[in-house]
Amino acid sequence: MLHPSKWEISYQGAAEVFHVSLADFITGPYLYSMKIIVASLLISLIIAYLLVLGTFRGPKWLRRGLDGFLSLLQAFPDFSFIFLIQMAVVYIYQQTGVFTLNFYSLNGEQIYAAPIVCLSIIPTVLFYKMMMLLMKNEWQADYIQLARGKGLTDRAILLRHATPNMMQSLFYQSKTIVWFILSAYLVVEFLFGIEGVLYYLLAGFSPLNIFLVLALVFTPFYFFYALIDLWISHGKNTESANITRIPLHWNSFQKTFAEKVNLKSKWQNIVVTTRQLLKRPSFSIPLITLSILLIASLIYGFMGDTIHSLKFISDSTGRVTDMAPFKPNSQVWLGTDQAGNSILDQLLVGIKYTLLIAVIIATLRVVIGYILAVPLAFFSKPRTRRNFVQSIADGMHYLPLSLLVFIIMVNEFINYSGVFETSLLTRITFQILIMVVIVLPITANRISSEISQVLKKEFVLSALVFGGNARWILTKHINPQIWSKLILIWIEQLIQTLQMFVHLAIFGIFIGGAIMGADDGMLNPVIPELSGLIANAKFVFANHQFWIILPPLVVFMILILCFQMMANSLLKREEESKKA
């Protein structure tokens, strides 16, 4: 590890251990992976900008229709596009005999079209929504009216003024899209059989391989954003507005316990806000849908969580005519998996585990992030601890978090002997802890930024002048301002957690762990949760047993779409309150 000249990638082949020099790895698999990632980012950025140009000043019905369609696309788990592309290619080939697209890499063959298409879809949606929001903000600026007064057309203003002005904000906000695409690429590489960085990491799972792969993925993006940021901030004052500094004293929050809290008033405010949200169909319909799914799963749990099995079908003479897996039929409405277990029963059992654990993870992320963000925003100096936390959070954007969780959990959550050394509760608690802690720098930094924006307001300085301490400013001024944003962050964390469950399941990491089957070599989840049905997705794709993947995929889509609709409803409510 201490001698870079001797660094190499080692991996286990069929009969021997192979060694690849670092130079050969960089010019081969690493460069191949980076081509796919960079091409996907550029293509999604260009397509999103063209869509903005075509719809921003276009008819309202066109924007609404495109927004609805893109929101539906965003609800698809990223790996589902691989599934849909393979289905489409196979169907076209069966109907016409024409093989339109090579969607699987054999013997190290380098394929580009299929993985780039899959990786570009969701980033295109994210870039489009981000650009539309930034463009709307730019369009409210004073210089737009001035440009119109000089006779410039909307198209000219859009291209010459609004676009350059939004590029800086787009650059900083694009980090989240890079974060997404790095995590999604690992799934794409795995399911397409690409021999890229992940292939060599999994084939040779050693500390040196892990260090080299993560460093090679992290370094180019980190230095690219750092250099561009240095160029943008050169000669500029980075503090656009003064943030009110509140000195930290031992009694800053002491009145929280001494004063009587008007719980009745707080409860009435919560009830009023809830009623306002429930009056919105865009919030109430997805909430009712989620409630129905959860209640149905809980009721099925009270009935015993029975998973019916159909391993073979025999005729009247007792001769076996067919064996699992079975397509949907009158006996098993949604079919069975390879072990003959009913997919419908597994869905009914698994929804409550997946949804409740995702809620716990998202809630802990936001609550702990808020607890860390308060002292960070109130008391830290701008150029010391705050910059340190922000640097860590920025760095986390350039690492695929699903891969980090996999590296930490793989040895504890995949069992080959059939007996775990730790209890189920211990493993679930450990997984929740890892999935919470690994994003805390990002969550705390984001909530701290929201609090800092409020601390820049004049009414905060006025409250401080009139004797308000940290407790008063936090409870009376900060919390009411950021409450809706905390709910929005919570919903976003829920969606990200569900996506991470899918990623980890594809790599064989399930909630509570999995046991490797001695006969078939398949991973069997300890808990029948939703992502367990995606365990052997690669095998399912190869054998075209798509009915095994489709039901859990649809359920994940429904969950993600419901949370997205609720998040959009909260954003619209916040925009309306600002206008009012």
Backbone torsions as a table, in degrees:
resi	resn	phi	psi	omega
1	MET	NA	-31.9	-175.6
2	LEU	-87.7	-0.6	-178.8
3	HIS	-121.8	92.8	-176.6
4	PRO	-57.5	-29.7	-178.9
5	SER	-64.8	-20.7	-178.3
6	LYS	-101.8	5.7	-179.4
7	TRP	-66.8	135.7	177.7
8	GLU	-157.1	158.6	177.6
9	ILE	-95.1	121.0	178.6
10	SER	-112.7	138.2	178.6
11	TYR	-148.0	155.9	-175.9
12	GLN	-88.0	120.4	173.8
13	GLY	-89.4	-164.7	-177.8
14	ALA	-66.6	-36.2	-175.6
15	ALA	-129.9	-12.1	-177.1
16	GLU	-151.7	170.9	178.4
17	VAL	-93.2	128.9	180.0
18	PHE	-103.2	149.8	-179.8
19	HIS	-125.6	129.4	178.4
20	VAL	-120.0	124.9	179.8
21	SER	-64.0	155.2	-177.9
22	LEU	-61.5	-38.1	179.5
23	ALA	-63.6	-44.5	179.1
24	ASP	-66.3	-35.5	178.8
25	PHE	-66.7	-40.8	-179.4
26	ILE	-67.1	-44.6	-178.4
27	THR	-77.5	-12.8	-179.0
28	GLY	-106.8	-98.8	-175.6
29	PRO	-59.4	-40.4	-177.6
30	TYR	-65.3	-46.5	179.4
31	LEU	-63.3	-37.9	177.7
32	TYR	-61.7	-45.1	179.1
33	SER	-64.8	-42.8	-178.3
34	MET	-66.8	-33.0	176.1
35	LYS	-60.3	-44.1	-179.6
36	ILE	-65.6	-44.6	-177.9
37	ILE	-64.8	-50.0	-177.6
38	VAL	-65.9	-41.9	179.0
39	ALA	-61.5	-40.4	178.9
40	SER	-63.9	-42.7	178.6
41	LEU	-63.0	-45.7	-178.1
42	LEU	-66.9	-43.3	-179.4
43	ILE	-64.1	-44.3	179.5
44	SER	-64.9	-37.3	178.3
45	LEU	-65.0	-44.1	-178.8
46	ILE	-66.8	-46.1	-179.1
47	ILE	-63.9	-42.1	179.8
48	ALA	-61.9	-41.8	-179.7
49	TYR	-66.9	-39.0	177.0
50	LEU	-63.6	-38.0	176.8
51	LEU	-65.6	-37.8	177.4
52	VAL	-64.2	-44.7	178.5
53	LEU	-60.6	-35.7	-176.6
54	GLY	-80.9	-20.6	-172.8
55	THR	-119.9	-18.2	-171.5
56	PHE	-60.7	-46.4	178.5
57	ARG	-104.8	18.1	179.5
58	GLY	-87.7	-171.2	-179.7
59	PRO	-62.3	148.0	-178.5
60	LYS	-64.2	-36.1	-179.4
61	TRP	-64.7	-32.0	179.5
62	LEU	-69.0	-42.9	179.2
63	ARG	-64.9	-42.9	-179.8
64	ARG	-65.4	-42.0	179.0
65	GLY	-63.2	-43.2	179.5
66	LEU	-68.2	-39.3	177.9
67	ASP	-61.4	-43.0	179.1
68	GLY	-63.5	-43.1	179.9
69	PHE	-65.4	-42.1	-179.6
70	LEU	-69.4	-34.4	176.3
71	SER	-64.8	-36.5	176.7
72	LEU	-66.1	-41.7	177.0
73	LEU	-61.9	-39.1	-177.9
74	GLN	-66.4	-22.8	179.4
75	ALA	-74.2	-18.1	178.9
76	PHE	-70.7	129.2	168.0
77	PRO	-57.7	141.4	-171.3
78	ASP	-56.5	-35.2	-177.7
79	PHE	-71.4	-15.8	-177.5
80	SER	-65.7	-26.7	179.2
81	PHE	-67.7	-31.2	173.7
82	ILE	-62.3	-45.9	178.9
83	PHE	-60.0	-45.8	-178.2
84	LEU	-68.4	-39.3	178.7
85	ILE	-64.6	-42.6	179.3
86	GLN	-64.5	-41.1	177.2
87	MET	-61.3	-43.5	-178.5
88	ALA	-65.4	-42.9	-179.5
89	VAL	-64.2	-43.2	179.2
90	VAL	-64.7	-42.3	-179.1
91	TYR	-63.8	-45.5	179.5
92	ILE	-62.3	-39.8	179.5
93	TYR	-65.3	-40.4	179.0
94	GLN	-66.8	-33.5	-177.1
95	GLN	-84.1	-35.7	-172.4
96	THR	-117.7	-17.3	-175.1
97	GLY	78.7	8.1	-178.6
98	VAL	-103.3	125.5	177.8
99	PHE	-91.6	102.9	-169.8
100	THR	-80.3	-32.2	-171.8
101	LEU	-150.7	134.3	176.8
102	ASN	-84.4	111.7	-174.4
103	PHE	-110.8	12.7	176.0
104	TYR	-147.0	135.3	-178.8
105	SER	-89.3	124.0	179.0
106	LEU	-116.3	133.6	176.3
107	ASN	55.4	41.3	176.8
108	GLY	77.7	10.9	179.4
109	GLU	-63.2	136.2	-179.7
110	GLN	-92.0	116.0	176.5
111	ILE	-112.7	145.4	-175.8
112	TYR	-124.0	-45.2	-169.6
113	ALA	-58.7	-53.4	-175.3
114	ALA	-63.3	-49.8	179.5
115	PRO	-64.6	-35.4	179.8
116	ILE	-67.6	-40.4	177.5
117	VAL	-61.5	-46.7	-179.1
118	CYS	-63.0	-41.2	-177.7
119	LEU	-74.8	-20.5	-173.8
120	SER	-86.6	-18.8	-169.6
121	ILE	-66.7	-59.2	-177.5
122	ILE	-65.4	-43.4	175.7
123	PRO	-59.3	-32.4	175.4
124	THR	-62.3	-43.3	177.9
125	VAL	-62.3	-45.8	-178.2
126	LEU	-65.7	-43.0	177.4
127	PHE	-62.5	-41.9	-178.8
128	TYR	-62.1	-49.1	-179.0
129	LYS	-64.2	-38.6	179.1
130	MET	-65.1	-44.3	-179.5
131	MET	-66.7	-39.9	-180.0
132	MET	-63.3	-41.6	179.3
133	LEU	-65.8	-44.5	178.8
134	LEU	-65.9	-37.5	-179.6
135	MET	-68.1	-37.1	176.7
136	LYS	-62.9	-40.2	178.3
137	ASN	-65.8	-40.8	178.4
138	GLU	-65.0	-35.6	-175.3
139	TRP	-69.7	-13.6	177.6
140	GLN	-93.1	-0.9	-178.4
141	ALA	-74.0	158.2	-176.2
142	ASP	-67.0	-32.1	-174.9
143	TYR	-67.7	-18.4	177.5
144	ILE	-65.5	-46.0	178.3
145	GLN	-65.5	-37.0	178.1
146	LEU	-64.0	-42.9	178.8
147	ALA	-64.8	-39.2	177.1
148	ARG	-64.8	-37.5	178.8
149	GLY	-64.0	-26.4	177.6
150	LYS	-84.7	-0.8	175.6
151	GLY	96.3	7.0	178.5
152	LEU	-74.2	141.6	177.9
153	THR	-77.5	162.8	178.7
154	ASP	-60.7	-38.2	179.8
155	ARG	-64.5	-40.8	179.1
156	ALA	-66.4	-41.5	178.2
157	ILE	-63.3	-40.2	-178.8
158	LEU	-62.7	-43.5	-174.9
159	LEU	-81.0	-40.9	-171.8
160	ARG	-89.0	-27.3	-172.9
161	HIS	-120.2	-55.6	-174.4
162	ALA	-65.1	-42.4	-178.5
163	THR	-62.4	-51.8	178.0
164	PRO	-60.3	-34.2	-177.1
165	ASN	-71.9	-26.2	-178.7
166	MET	-90.1	-9.1	-173.3
167	MET	-64.5	-34.8	-179.4
168	GLN	-65.4	-46.2	177.6
169	SER	-64.4	-38.7	178.8
170	LEU	-63.3	-38.5	179.9
171	PHE	-60.6	-47.0	-177.8
172	TYR	-69.9	-38.7	-177.9
173	GLN	-77.1	-15.6	-179.2
174	SER	-70.9	-10.3	178.9
175	LYS	-59.3	-37.8	179.8
176	THR	-65.0	-32.6	179.0
177	ILE	-72.5	-38.5	175.0
178	VAL	-60.8	-42.9	177.9
179	TRP	-57.7	-45.7	-180.0
180	PHE	-64.5	-45.7	-172.6
181	ILE	-70.5	-30.7	176.9
182	LEU	-67.2	-41.3	177.5
183	SER	-68.4	-41.0	-178.7
184	ALA	-67.9	-32.8	-178.4
185	TYR	-60.7	-37.7	-178.8
186	LEU	-60.6	-40.9	178.0
187	VAL	-66.9	-43.1	179.0
188	VAL	-60.6	-45.9	-179.8
189	GLU	-60.8	-43.1	-177.8
190	PHE	-65.5	-45.8	-175.0
191	LEU	-78.4	-24.9	176.4
192	PHE	-88.8	-2.8	179.7
193	GLY	70.0	26.4	-177.7
194	ILE	-76.5	134.5	177.9
195	GLU	-91.4	73.8	178.9
196	GLY	-110.1	-147.9	-174.6
197	VAL	-65.5	-37.6	-177.9
198	LEU	-68.7	-36.6	-179.4
199	TYR	-58.0	-46.0	-178.0
200	TYR	-74.6	-28.9	177.3
201	LEU	-68.2	-45.4	-179.1
202	LEU	-71.0	-33.7	-179.3
203	ALA	-72.1	-29.1	178.4
204	GLY	-132.6	81.1	-171.6
205	PHE	-84.9	79.0	-179.7
206	SER	-122.7	160.2	179.9
207	PRO	-56.8	-40.4	-179.6
208	LEU	-66.4	-43.1	177.8
209	ASN	-61.3	-42.8	179.7
210	ILE	-62.0	-45.4	-179.9
211	PHE	-61.6	-47.5	-176.7
212	LEU	-64.9	-44.4	-177.9
213	VAL	-65.1	-47.2	-179.5
214	LEU	-64.5	-39.3	179.7
215	ALA	-65.8	-41.0	-179.4
216	LEU	-68.7	-33.4	177.3
217	VAL	-73.1	-42.0	-173.7
218	PHE	-72.9	-44.2	-167.0
219	THR	-59.1	-52.4	-174.9
220	PRO	-62.6	-40.8	-178.9
221	PHE	-70.0	-39.8	-180.0
222	TYR	-62.3	-47.9	-178.1
223	PHE	-70.0	-33.5	177.3
224	PHE	-61.7	-50.5	-179.2
225	TYR	-68.7	-35.7	-180.0
226	ALA	-65.6	-42.8	-178.9
227	LEU	-68.8	-42.3	178.1
228	ILE	-65.0	-40.4	178.4
229	ASP	-63.0	-40.2	178.1
230	LEU	-63.8	-39.4	179.4
231	TRP	-67.6	-40.8	-179.4
232	ILE	-67.5	-43.0	-175.1
233	SER	-83.9	-3.9	-177.4
234	HIS	-64.3	121.7	177.6
235	GLY	80.3	4.4	-179.6
236	LYS	-112.4	153.9	174.3
237	ASN	-83.9	113.1	-174.1
238	THR	-70.3	-20.7	178.3
239	GLU	-89.8	96.8	-177.7
240	SER	-70.2	-23.7	179.7
241	ALA	-152.6	148.5	179.1
242	ASN	-73.4	135.3	176.5
243	ILE	-100.3	130.4	-179.7
244	THR	-62.7	124.8	-179.8
245	ARG	-95.0	126.7	-179.9
246	ILE	-111.4	114.5	-177.8
247	PRO	-61.0	142.0	179.3
248	LEU	-88.8	117.3	175.8
249	HIS	-123.4	163.0	-177.9
250	TRP	-65.3	-23.9	-176.8
251	ASN	-104.0	19.7	-176.2
252	SER	-60.9	-32.8	-176.7
253	PHE	-120.7	15.3	-171.6
254	GLN	-66.3	-29.6	-177.5
255	LYS	-72.1	-11.1	177.3
256	THR	-58.4	-36.6	-177.1
257	PHE	-93.2	-25.4	-177.0
258	ALA	-80.9	-37.0	-177.5
259	GLU	-78.1	152.9	173.5
260	LYS	-80.9	129.3	180.0
261	VAL	-93.6	128.0	-180.0
262	ASN	-79.6	83.6	-177.4
263	LEU	-65.5	-33.2	-179.8
264	LYS	-62.7	-43.2	179.4
265	SER	-65.7	-42.5	179.1
266	LYS	-63.7	-41.6	179.5
267	TRP	-64.6	-38.7	177.9
268	GLN	-64.0	-39.2	177.9
269	ASN	-64.1	-40.3	178.7
270	ILE	-64.7	-41.6	179.9
271	VAL	-64.0	-43.0	179.4
272	VAL	-62.6	-45.6	179.2
273	THR	-62.6	-41.8	179.3
274	THR	-63.6	-42.0	178.3
275	ARG	-63.2	-39.8	177.9
276	GLN	-62.7	-40.2	179.3
277	LEU	-69.5	-39.9	-178.3
278	LEU	-67.9	-21.4	176.3
279	LYS	-73.3	-14.2	178.7
280	ARG	-90.0	117.5	178.5
281	PRO	-58.5	-32.1	-178.9
282	SER	-67.6	-17.0	176.4
283	PHE	-104.4	-42.5	-174.6
284	SER	-70.9	-39.1	-178.4
285	ILE	-63.3	-50.7	177.0
286	PRO	-63.9	-33.4	178.3
287	LEU	-65.0	-42.2	177.7
288	ILE	-65.1	-40.3	179.1
289	THR	-61.4	-46.2	178.3
290	LEU	-62.8	-39.5	179.9
291	SER	-64.5	-41.2	179.7
292	ILE	-63.4	-44.9	179.6
293	LEU	-61.7	-45.4	-178.0
294	LEU	-67.2	-43.5	-179.2
295	ILE	-64.9	-41.3	178.6
296	ALA	-60.8	-41.3	179.5
297	SER	-68.5	-39.6	178.8
298	LEU	-66.0	-40.9	177.7
299	ILE	-62.1	-41.7	178.3
300	TYR	-63.7	-31.3	176.7
301	GLY	-67.5	-40.6	177.3
302	PHE	-65.7	-24.2	178.6
303	MET	-84.0	-1.4	175.0
304	GLY	116.4	-5.5	180.0
305	ASP	51.9	44.8	-179.0
306	THR	-75.3	130.7	175.2
307	ILE	-111.8	107.7	-178.1
308	HIS	-72.8	151.3	-175.2
309	SER	-126.8	140.9	175.7
310	LEU	-137.7	96.2	-173.5
311	LYS	-89.4	-28.9	178.2
312	PHE	-156.3	162.2	176.6
313	ILE	-121.7	131.8	-179.7
314	SER	-121.7	157.6	178.9
315	ASP	-88.3	-171.6	-176.2
316	SER	-64.9	-23.7	179.9
317	THR	-87.3	-3.7	-179.0
318	GLY	91.5	1.8	180.0
319	ARG	-79.1	132.4	-179.8
320	VAL	-71.3	122.8	-179.2
321	THR	-103.1	-21.8	-178.9
322	ASP	-158.5	153.2	-179.4
323	MET	-131.5	159.2	-179.8
324	ALA	-62.2	149.6	8.6
325	PRO	-83.9	148.9	-179.0
326	PHE	-108.5	143.2	172.7
327	LYS	-71.7	164.8	178.0
328	PRO	-55.4	131.8	178.8
329	ASN	-149.4	-173.1	-175.7
330	SER	-67.0	-24.9	-179.7
331	GLN	-84.3	-40.9	177.2
332	VAL	-126.6	105.2	-169.4
333	TRP	-61.2	-35.3	-179.6
334	LEU	-109.0	10.4	179.4
335	GLY	85.4	-173.9	179.0
336	THR	-128.4	166.4	173.4
337	ASP	-88.7	-170.0	-176.3
338	GLN	-64.2	-26.5	-179.9
339	ALA	-87.0	-2.2	179.3
340	GLY	87.8	8.3	-179.7
341	ASN	-82.2	137.8	-178.8
342	SER	-62.5	127.5	-179.8
343	ILE	-70.3	-38.0	178.5
344	LEU	-60.5	-44.6	178.9
345	ASP	-63.3	-40.1	179.5
346	GLN	-65.3	-35.6	176.6
347	LEU	-65.3	-45.7	-179.4
348	LEU	-62.4	-36.9	178.9
349	VAL	-73.8	-41.2	-167.9
350	GLY	-82.0	-22.3	-175.5
351	ILE	-58.5	-45.3	-176.1
352	LYS	-64.9	-40.7	179.9
353	TYR	-64.4	-48.6	-177.2
354	THR	-64.3	-47.3	-174.7
355	LEU	-69.4	-44.8	-177.4
356	LEU	-67.5	-41.0	179.2
357	ILE	-68.3	-37.0	175.9
358	ALA	-63.2	-39.6	177.7
359	VAL	-64.1	-41.6	179.1
360	ILE	-62.6	-45.2	-178.8
361	ILE	-63.6	-47.8	-178.8
362	ALA	-63.4	-40.3	-179.5
363	THR	-65.4	-44.2	178.8
364	LEU	-64.5	-37.1	178.3
365	ARG	-60.5	-45.1	-176.5
366	VAL	-74.4	-43.8	-177.7
367	VAL	-64.4	-50.3	-179.9
368	ILE	-67.0	-38.5	177.0
369	GLY	-60.3	-39.4	177.5
370	TYR	-66.1	-44.0	179.5
371	ILE	-60.6	-39.2	178.5
372	LEU	-75.7	-31.4	-175.2
373	ALA	-73.1	-30.8	-176.7
374	VAL	-61.6	-56.0	177.6
375	PRO	-65.9	-30.6	179.5
376	LEU	-64.0	-42.2	-178.3
377	ALA	-79.6	-36.1	-174.2
378	PHE	-79.2	-43.3	-163.0
379	PHE	-117.1	-19.4	-175.6
380	SER	-76.4	150.0	176.9
381	LYS	-77.4	142.6	-173.3
382	PRO	-57.0	-33.9	-171.7
383	ARG	-106.6	14.1	179.8
384	THR	-120.1	-96.7	-174.4
385	ARG	-63.7	-37.5	-178.7
386	ARG	-63.5	-45.0	178.2
387	ASN	-64.4	-34.2	178.3
388	PHE	-63.2	-48.2	178.7
389	VAL	-64.5	-40.8	179.6
390	GLN	-64.1	-36.9	178.0
391	SER	-64.7	-41.3	177.1
392	ILE	-63.4	-44.5	-179.8
393	ALA	-63.0	-41.5	177.6
394	ASP	-63.6	-41.2	179.8
395	GLY	-63.3	-34.3	179.5
396	MET	-64.6	-23.1	179.6
397	HIS	-67.9	-18.9	-175.6
398	TYR	-103.3	12.6	175.8
399	LEU	-121.3	132.3	176.0
400	PRO	-69.5	109.1	-173.7
401	LEU	-65.1	-33.8	178.4
402	SER	-60.4	-37.5	178.6
403	LEU	-68.7	-39.6	178.2
404	LEU	-62.5	-44.2	178.3
405	VAL	-63.0	-41.3	178.6
406	PHE	-60.7	-44.8	-178.8
407	ILE	-61.2	-39.8	-178.2
408	ILE	-71.6	-35.6	-168.1
409	MET	-101.6	-14.4	-168.6
410	VAL	-59.9	-39.3	-176.4
411	ASN	-72.5	-24.1	-176.7
412	GLU	-97.4	-19.8	-169.2
413	PHE	-111.5	-1.6	172.9
414	ILE	-120.2	116.3	-174.9
415	ASN	-112.6	134.7	-178.0
416	TYR	-105.5	-13.9	-177.3
417	SER	-93.3	-18.5	-179.7
418	GLY	99.2	-7.7	-179.1
419	VAL	-132.9	123.2	177.0
420	PHE	-83.1	146.2	177.3
421	GLU	-80.6	-22.3	-179.9
422	THR	-108.2	158.7	-179.6
423	SER	-75.9	162.8	179.7
424	LEU	-63.1	-42.8	179.5
425	LEU	-61.9	-39.2	178.9
426	THR	-63.5	-42.8	-178.9
427	ARG	-67.1	-41.8	179.0
428	ILE	-65.2	-42.6	178.1
429	THR	-62.2	-41.9	178.8
430	PHE	-63.0	-42.2	179.5
431	GLN	-65.5	-43.5	177.9
432	ILE	-60.5	-43.4	-179.2
433	LEU	-61.4	-45.8	-179.6
434	ILE	-63.7	-45.4	-176.9
435	MET	-71.6	-17.7	174.8
436	VAL	-85.0	-51.0	-173.2
437	VAL	-65.0	-34.3	-171.6
438	ILE	-68.5	-19.8	178.7
439	VAL	-112.0	3.6	-177.8
440	LEU	-59.8	-40.5	177.5
441	PRO	-58.0	-40.2	-179.8
442	ILE	-70.0	-45.6	-178.4
443	THR	-64.7	-46.9	-180.0
444	ALA	-63.0	-40.0	180.0
445	ASN	-65.9	-38.9	-179.3
446	ARG	-68.3	-44.9	179.0
447	ILE	-65.8	-37.9	176.8
448	SER	-61.3	-38.1	177.9
449	SER	-64.7	-39.7	178.1
450	GLU	-63.7	-42.2	178.5
451	ILE	-65.3	-39.7	-179.5
452	SER	-63.7	-35.0	177.6
453	GLN	-62.9	-37.2	178.3
454	VAL	-72.5	-36.3	-179.8
455	LEU	-64.7	-16.4	177.3
456	LYS	-79.7	-12.7	-175.8
457	LYS	-72.2	151.5	-177.5
458	GLU	-68.5	-30.9	-177.2
459	PHE	-67.5	-23.7	176.4
460	VAL	-69.4	-42.7	177.5
461	LEU	-63.6	-38.3	178.3
462	SER	-63.8	-41.9	179.3
463	ALA	-63.9	-37.1	179.3
464	LEU	-68.2	-39.4	179.1
465	VAL	-63.1	-36.8	-178.7
466	PHE	-84.6	11.4	171.6
467	GLY	99.9	7.8	179.0
468	GLY	-71.1	132.5	178.1
469	ASN	-95.3	-172.4	-176.3
470	ALA	-60.6	-40.4	-179.4
471	ARG	-61.7	-45.8	-177.7
472	TRP	-64.0	-45.8	-178.7
473	ILE	-65.1	-38.3	-179.5
474	LEU	-66.8	-48.9	-173.2
475	THR	-77.7	-35.7	-174.1
476	LYS	-93.7	-22.7	-174.4
477	HIS	-121.0	-47.1	-174.9
478	ILE	-73.7	-55.6	-174.3
479	ASN	-56.4	-45.8	177.9
480	PRO	-61.2	-31.1	-178.5
481	GLN	-75.1	-34.2	-173.2
482	ILE	-105.9	1.7	-175.3
483	TRP	-57.8	-49.2	-178.6
484	SER	-65.1	-32.7	178.9
485	LYS	-71.7	-32.9	175.4
486	LEU	-64.8	-40.9	176.5
487	ILE	-62.4	-41.0	179.1
488	LEU	-64.0	-43.5	177.8
489	ILE	-62.3	-39.8	178.6
490	TRP	-60.6	-43.7	178.7
491	ILE	-65.7	-39.9	177.7
492	GLU	-63.1	-39.2	178.0
493	GLN	-66.8	-34.9	174.9
494	LEU	-60.7	-47.3	-179.8
495	ILE	-62.3	-44.5	-179.5
496	GLN	-64.6	-36.5	178.5
497	THR	-65.2	-42.4	177.5
498	LEU	-62.4	-42.0	176.9
499	GLN	-61.9	-40.4	-179.7
500	MET	-67.3	-35.7	175.2
501	PHE	-57.2	-43.1	180.0
502	VAL	-64.5	-46.0	179.8
503	HIS	-59.3	-48.7	-178.1
504	LEU	-64.7	-36.3	179.7
505	ALA	-63.9	-38.1	179.1
506	ILE	-63.4	-32.5	177.7
507	PHE	-87.7	0.3	175.3
508	GLY	94.9	13.7	178.4
509	ILE	-105.0	117.5	-179.1
510	PHE	-118.5	165.1	176.4
511	ILE	-64.1	118.7	-179.5
512	GLY	89.2	-9.7	178.2
513	GLY	101.8	175.9	-179.5
514	ALA	-145.4	153.3	178.8
515	ILE	-115.0	131.6	178.8
516	MET	-76.7	125.8	178.7
517	GLY	-67.2	134.3	-177.6
518	ALA	-72.2	-30.7	-175.5
519	ASP	-89.1	-50.1	-173.9
520	ASP	-101.1	-9.0	-179.6
521	GLY	72.4	13.0	-179.4
522	MET	-87.8	150.2	177.1
523	LEU	-85.7	126.4	-179.7
524	ASN	-112.1	113.2	-178.8
525	PRO	-62.1	143.6	176.9
526	VAL	-69.9	-40.4	176.9
527	ILE	-106.5	133.3	179.7
528	PRO	-77.2	63.6	179.2
529	GLU	-91.9	170.2	-168.9
530	LEU	-59.7	-44.2	-175.2
531	SER	-66.0	-18.5	177.4
532	GLY	-63.1	-26.3	178.1
533	LEU	-72.8	-12.7	-179.9
534	ILE	-100.0	7.0	-172.4
535	ALA	-54.3	-48.7	-173.2
536	ASN	-108.8	46.7	-176.6
537	ALA	-59.6	-37.6	-178.8
538	LYS	-63.7	-41.4	177.9
539	PHE	-66.6	-39.4	179.7
540	VAL	-63.6	-43.4	178.6
541	PHE	-61.7	-43.1	-177.3
542	ALA	-64.2	-31.9	-177.7
543	ASN	-102.1	5.4	177.6
544	HIS	55.8	37.3	175.7
545	GLN	-95.4	64.7	-169.3
546	PHE	-69.5	-22.3	-179.1
547	TRP	-65.4	-18.5	178.0
548	ILE	-73.9	-35.4	-176.6
549	ILE	-87.2	-34.6	-170.7
550	LEU	-59.2	-48.3	-178.4
551	PRO	-60.2	-50.3	177.8
552	PRO	-64.7	-31.3	177.0
553	LEU	-62.4	-44.2	179.1
554	VAL	-63.8	-40.7	179.6
555	VAL	-64.3	-44.9	176.8
556	PHE	-59.8	-40.9	178.5
557	MET	-62.0	-42.9	179.5
558	ILE	-62.4	-45.3	179.4
559	LEU	-60.7	-48.6	-177.9
560	ILE	-65.7	-41.6	-180.0
561	LEU	-63.8	-40.4	179.0
562	CYS	-62.7	-45.5	179.6
563	PHE	-66.0	-36.2	177.8
564	GLN	-65.6	-41.6	178.1
565	MET	-62.8	-40.5	177.9
566	MET	-65.5	-39.9	178.3
567	ALA	-64.4	-43.6	178.9
568	ASN	-63.6	-37.3	178.2
569	SER	-64.0	-40.9	177.2
570	LEU	-64.3	-39.6	178.5
571	LEU	-63.7	-42.3	178.9
572	LYS	-65.0	-39.6	178.3
573	ARG	-63.1	-39.6	179.4
574	GLU	-66.5	-40.5	177.8
575	GLU	-63.4	-40.8	179.5
576	GLU	-66.3	-38.4	179.0
577	SER	-67.3	-35.0	177.1
578	LYS	-66.3	-41.5	179.1
579	LYS	-65.5	-37.9	179.7
580	ALA	-68.1	NA	NA
